[in-house]
Amino acid sequence: MLSKSLKMKSWIISLVLCCLCFSATGQFGLTTKQNFNDFPYWDDRATAALRTDVDVFSNGQELGIDYWFRLKNKRIEFLPQLAYSLSRTNVVGDPFVSGYKLDQAHFNFNTNIYFLDLKNDCDCPTFSKQGNSLSKGIFLQLSPGLVYSFEEINYVSRDPDHLHANNFSYKLGLGIGIDIGITNLFTITPMAGINWYPAINWQNFDLLHYEATIVSNTPNETTLRQIQVGVRVGFRPDYKNGMRR
C-alpha cells in the first residue's frame, strides 16, 4: 500500500498533468483558497479529552485546477475541478497528543450562473465586447462535490507515533464571484463561498484519545461548516490575437 505522502505526491502530479492537458484544448483555471472550518463534534471531543480549548482544523489552504465549458445560448458555465486541501492543528502542553492533520482530495462540479447577463452570448469572461463589466462578470456559483479525507492524529510518544483514517463524504456549496477580464488570454476571479458537509466520519476518533471515556457520548462523525475566500486565474490559450481558433 502506498504511504500517505506518496498518495499526496501522486495527487499533486495528477493536477500538473491535468493542467498540461487542459492548456492544449481550451480554457482552464487555477484556484487558491483559504478555508475557515468548523468541525463541532471533533472540537468537543478534542477539547474534553485534552482538557483545553481545541479548534480542530480551524484554518486550511486549498489548491485546485478546473476546465471550463458553457451552455451555447445562456451564461451558465461549468467548471469541473480537482483540488487538494490541507489543515493542521498543533497541541501544546498535552503529555500524549501533539497534533492533528487533515488532507482532502476533492472533485467539485462548479456551476457559475451569470444572473445579470443570463441571455448574453459574449465570449466572456474575456470581455472582448463592450458592456457593463459588473453585470457581465458577477455570478453565483453552485458547487456540489465529493471529497476523500485523510485524517491523522500525532502523539508525543507512541509506537507508531501517529495513526490515520480515511473516508469519503460529499458537500454542497454556494458562492459568489466576479470575473475581471485582464486580456483575451486570462481572467482574474475573486470569490467567496460557504460549504456544508453533512457528515465526515473519523473512525475510532473517540478511542484515539487516552482519556476517551470522559466523552464517550461524543460521536466520531461530525458535520463541517466551511467558509472559503480565494481567487481563480483563468487562462484561454485557444485565443490568438483576440480571435478564437
N, C-alpha and C positions, 0 to 999 in steps of 0.2 A: 504494500500500500504506500502511495506517495505520502510524504510528510506534508504537514500543513504549509510549510514555507514553499515547498515545491508546487503545491496547488496554487498558492498566491502568485508565484512567478509564472506559472502556466496561464493563469487568467490575464495577467498583465501582457504577456506575449500575444495572447489572443486578441486583446484590444488593439495592439500595434498592428497585427496582421489585418484586422478588420479595417483599420484606418487606411492602410495601403490599398486595400481592395476598393473601399468607398471612394478614395481620391481619384480613381481612374474612371468612375462611372457616373457620378452625379454629385449632388450636394451632400455634405456630411458635416457634422459638428462635434466639437469638443466642449465638454461642460465640466466646470469645477464648482463644488458647492460646500458650504459649511452647514453641518447638521446640528440642531439643538434637540436633544432627545429626552423623553420622559418614559422610563420603564417602572411604573409604580410598584408592582409586586416584587420585582427584583430589588428595588430600592429598599422596600420594607424588610425583605429577607436579610439583605446585607447589613442594614442598619441595626436590626435586632441581634444578629449573630455577632457582629463586631463591636456592639455597644458604642457606636459612634455614628454620626450622621453621614451616610454614604449615598451619593447620587451616581448610580452605575451608568457609565457610558453617556453622560450628560452632553458631551460635545464630540463631534466627529467630522471627518472630511470625506468627500466623495469625488471621484473622477469617472467620467463616462464619455462614450462615443456613440453617435447616432447617425442614422441615414434618413434622408428627407424625401418624401413624396407627398402629393396632394390630390384632392379632387379636381376634376377638369374645370368646372364652372363655378365652384364655390371656394371661398377662402377657409377651407378646413384642411389642415395639413397634418401629416402623420410622421412621427419621428421615433421609430422603434430604437431602443437604446440598450446597450450593455454598459454596466457601471460596476465600480468596486468602491466600497466604503470601509473605513476603519475607525475604531474608537478605543480609547484606553482609559482606565481608571487606576490610579496608584493609591495604595493604602499605606499610611504612615503610622507606625507605632503598634500595630497589631502583632502579637507573637507568632501567629500562624499564617495569615493571608497577606500577601504583598501586593496583589492587584488583580485586575480583571482585563480581559481582552475580547474584542468583538470585531470580526471581519465578515463582510457580507458581499456576495456576488448577486447582482441584480439584473433582471430583464424587465424593462419598463416599456409599455406601449403608449408613448406620449402622443396626445392629440391636441393640437392647437386650433382654437376656434376664434377667428378674427371677427368678432361680433359687430364691430363698427364698419366693416368693409366686406361683409359676407359675400356679396354678389360680384365683387370686382374680379377680373381675370388677369390682373397685372402680374408681372414677373417678380412679385415680392418674394423674399424680402430684399431684393437688390434695389428697389425703389427707382428704377430707371425711368418711370413715368412721373409726370408731375402730379401733385396732390398733397393732401394733408398727411404729414408723416405720422402724427399721433393716431389718426383713425386707421391708417394703413398698417401701423406697426403693433398696436396693442392687441393682446389676445388673452383668452382664458385657456388654461391647459388642464385637461383631464389625464390622469396618469395612473391607470391600474398597473400592477406589476407582480412579479414573482421574485422571491429572494431566497438564497441559500446562505444560512448563517453558520459561522464558526465561532463558538463561544469557548472561552478558556479562563480558568482560574489558576493563579500562580501562588505558590506557597513559599514561606520564608525558608522552611527546611522540611523537605519530604522527598522520598524516593518513590516514583518520579516527582519532580518538583512542580509539575503542572498537570492538570487534567483538562480535557476538552470534550465538547459535544458538537454535533451539527444537526441541522434540521431545515426543512422547507417551510415557508409561510407565504402569505400574499398580503398585498397592501392596496389601498385606494388613496389617490392623491388629487389635490386640486390646487392650481396655482395661477399666477398672473405674470405676464412679462411684456416687454416691448422690444421689437426689433429696431435696431439703429443701423441703417444701411450705410456703410462706410464707402464701399465701392461696389461695382458689379461682381467682384470676386469674393468679398467677405462681409459679414454682418456681425455686430455685437448685440447680444441679447441679455440684459439684466433681468432677473426673475426672482420670484419668491413663491413659496407654497407651503402647504401642510399635507402631511401623510398620516394615515391611520392604519395600523396593523392590528387586526382583531385578536391575534394570538401568536405568540412566539414561545416555544417550549424549550427550556433548557433542562434536559433530562437529568434528574438527580441533583439539581441545584441546591435543594434543601439539605441533602446529605453531604455536600462538599464542604460545608462549614462545620467546624469542630463542635460548636455549640448549637447544633441543629435542633435539638429537642425543645428549645425555648421558643421557637417559632414554627412548630410542627404543622400549624394550620395554614401557613403561607404557601400558596401554590407555586409549582415550578413554572407554570405558564403565566405570561404577562401580556398585556396589551402594550403597544408603543404609539405614543403621540409625538410626532416629529414636525419641527419647523425647519425649512430649508431656505437659504438665500444663496444665490450664486450667479454665474454668468456663463453664457454659451457663446462660443466663437464659431460662426458658420462659414463654411467655405463652398464656393461654387466654381470648381475647375472646369465645368462644361461650358463656361462662358469664355469667349475670346474676343477681345476688342469691343466689349459691350454687347456682343451678339451671341445667342445660344447656338451651339454647334448642331 
